[in-house]
Amino acid sequence: MTRPAPDAARCGARFDRRGWLAGARRVRSPNADARPAGAEVTLVVVHGISLPPGRFGGDAILRLFTNRLDPGAHPAFPAIAALRVSAHFLIRRDGTLLQFVACGERAWHAGASRWRGRERCNDFSIGIELEGTDDRPYTARQYARLAVLVRRLAARWPIREVAGHSDVAPGRKSDPGEAFDWARLARLLGPASGVRVAALGVRGERPPAHGL
């Protein structure tokens, strides 16, 4: 009997020396560059994205991150088609994991941002996009995949905290939004992961020494 392919992220998948994760679907984005010399990767930034807005599936997110988005394909696209953006990972609604940028490189995901007094979060963070919207619940498969991925990242890099795009760019960004359950992610990660969920959404409290 033929067995299904194992879930790489759950079966101990490894990163190569550049930071590509075995088992993730690789879609290389040109929107990346080198991290500053000596930059320590300590933060995961969680984002939410859907293209067209409110719709799931399709290849528009992939096209945006690879500079191939057709501005004529949807009324929302002309305003964003010329952007040069990316993230390290995308987690689809069904839990499928895609990787656009090697973790050793700087993805262009956070923009103008600040965390604990440090500017330019792209320098020291991993960006993970979840397919979704601010006001629609994310799926159980997405939470499970995200927790596994964060634990795997923390085993390779000195990841200490997870925050939202809205936390590092308050007032400018709102994702992953009020629909994201930070307490659920904290439970899935557990204390053994060594990673603190430091987002403002946890119990509605501002984390200490936030630096915003």
N, C-alpha and C positions, 0 to 999 in steps of 0.2 A: 504494500500500500504506500502511495506517495504521501509524505507528510507535508503540511503547509510550511512555507518559509518562516523561520523564526523571526520574532519581533526583535530587531537588532538592538533597539534602545533598552529593552527589558532583559536581554540575554547577555549583557556585559559588553556591548559594542564599544569599540575603542576609537579614539581620535588618532589621526596620523600626525606627523611632526608639524604640519602646517595648521592643523586644527579642523580637518574635515572629518566628519563622523561617519563611520562605516554604517551602512544600512539606510541612511537618509538619502532621499532623492536629491541629487546634486544639480542645481541650475545656477551656473556661475553668473554673478552680476559684475559688471565693470565698475560699479559704483562703490569702490573700496580703495583703501590705501594703507600705508604702513602706520602702525601705532607709534607714538613718540618713543624714543629710546628709553628703556627702563620703565615703561608704563606697566603697572601691575593691574591685572584684570580682576576687579573685586565686586562688580555689580552686574546684575541681570536687570534689564529694562523690558517690561512686558508692554506690548502694544496691542491694539485691536485694529483690524482693517477689513473692509469689504469693498469690492469693485465689480460692477457699479455699486454705489452706496446702497446697503441693505440687501444685496444679492450675494448668494454664495455659490461656489463652484466656478467653472470657467477658468480662463487663463489670463484675465486682466491683471491680477496681482503680479504674476510672473512677467508679463509684458512691461508693467511699470518698473519693476526692479531690474529689467534688462534693457530699458530704453527703447522699447518697441511698442509702446501703447499708441494705438491709433486714435488721434483726437476726434475723428469723425464717427467713432463707433458708439459714442454715448454722449448726451449733453453735458455730463459731468467731467468728461475727459479733457476738453481743451485747457482747462485751468491747471491740470496736473501733468499733462503729457510731456512737458519739457523739464519736469523735475528730475533731478539726479539723486535718487534715494535707493536705499537697500536696507536689508536686515540680515542678520546671520541666519535666522531660521524662520520658517512659517509652519504653523500647525493648523491643518485644515479642520473642518467641523467633524470629520470622521476620525481624527487623530493622525492622519497621514503627515509625515514629517518631511519637509524640504529644507535644503540648506543652500544659501546663495553666496555666502562669504565665509572663508576659512576663519576660525575663531582667533587665529594668530594675527589676523588683519583687522583693520578698523572699518566697520560697516557704517554707512551714513544713515543712521536711523533716528537719533535723538535730536539733532539740530541744535539750536541755541538752548543750552541746558545747564543745570547745576545740581550737584548733590553733595551735601555735607561740606559746603564751601568750595568744592572743586568745580571749575567750569569745564565745558566741553566733555560731556559724559561719553561721547563716542570713543574718547581716548582710552577709557578704562572699563568699558562695559561690553556685554553681549546683548544684542537686540533680538528679541523673540516676538514675532507677530502671531497673533491668534486671529483666525478668520472669524469675524464677528462684528457686532455693533455695540455701542455704549449701553443700549437699553434692552438688548435681547440676551437671555441667558446663554452662556457658553456651555459646551457639552461635556458630559462626564469623560468622554475619550480625550478631549482636549486637556482637561485638568490632569488626568492620569499621565498623558504624554508629557505635559509641561513639567510635572513633578519629577518624572524619571529623567528628563533632559537636564533639569537644574541640578539634580544629584550627580549626574554624570559629569556635568561641567565643573561642579565643585570638587570632584575627585581629581580633576586635571589642573584647574586654575584656582587661585585663592579667592573664590567667590564667597562673599560674606553676607550679601544682602540682595533682596529682590524688591524692586519698586516699579511703579507704573510710569508710563510716559507723562501722565498728568502730574506726577510727583516731581519729575526732574524738569518739567517745563510748565509750571502752574500758570493758569490763565491763558496759555497759548494752546495747550493740548488737553483733551479730556479723556483720551483712551487709556486703558481698556474700558473705562466707564463704570457707572454704578452697577451694571449687571455682573461685573466680575466679582467673584466671591473670594476675597483674600484670605479669610479665615479657613476656607476649604483648602486652599493651596498650602497654608501653614500646616494644617493637619496632615496632608499628604506628604509633605516634606519631612515632618517630624524633627525632633531635636537632634537626632543622630546625624542629620545631614550637615549640621553646623551652619546652615544658611538661615538668616533671619528675614522674615517677610516684614519689610519696613515701610510698606505703602501707607499712605494716609487713610486708605479705605478700611484698614483693620480696626474694628470697633469704633470707627469714626474719630480716632485719636491721632494727633500729630506725634510722630516718633521723636524722641529726644535728640538734641544736637543735630537736627535735620539740616540746618545751614541754608535754607532757602530764603 
